[in-house]
Amino acid sequence: MIRKRSYFKTRSLPYLLILPQILITLTFFYWPAVQGVITSFQISDPFGFRTKFVWFDNFIALFNDPLYLKSILTTLMFSGSVAIVSISFGLFLASMANRVLKLTTLTRTLLIWPYAIAPAISGILWLFLLHPSYGVVAIGLENWFGLDS
C-alpha cells in the first residue's frame, strides 16, 4: 500500500493554509462560548448598562427552580422519544425498501424523492429571490440604493 504524503517547502505554509479556518472557528464558536460563560456569572440591569459579578448565584437560583428542572426532564423525554421514533421508522423504511415486493421500485422512488426535490425547490426559491423584475433582492436594491435591475 502506497501512502501519499504532502511535503511543504517551509514549515509555516501548512499553518498559513489552516489559518482562515482557525480564525473562523475562534470567531464564531469559541468567542461566543467564552462570552456566554462569562455572562452566566454576571447579573445585569434590565437595559444591560451595568453588570455585577455574582459567581454561582445564577446557577444556584436556576437549579433550585422546579420549572427549570421540569423543563430539563421534558426536553430529555422529547429528545429521546424523537430519536427512538425516527430511528425506528427509518429502519422500518429501509427494511421495506430492501425486501422483494411488488412495489419495491415505487418504495425506493418515494424514499429517494426528497433528495431529488430539495435542489429543485431551492432553485425556484433562489429564482424568486433574484429575479430582476419581482425578486426581493432586486426590489431591495432598487428601493435602498436606487439601482435598476
Buried (B, 14 or more C-beta within 10 A) or exposed (E): EEEEEEEEEEEEEEEEEEEEEEEEEEEEEEEEEEEEEEEEBBEEEEEEEEEEEBEEEBEEEEEEEEEEEEEEEEEEEEEEEEEEEEEEEEEEEEEBBEEEEEEEEEBEEEBEEEEEEEEEEEEEEEEEEEBEEEBEBBEEBEEEEEEEE
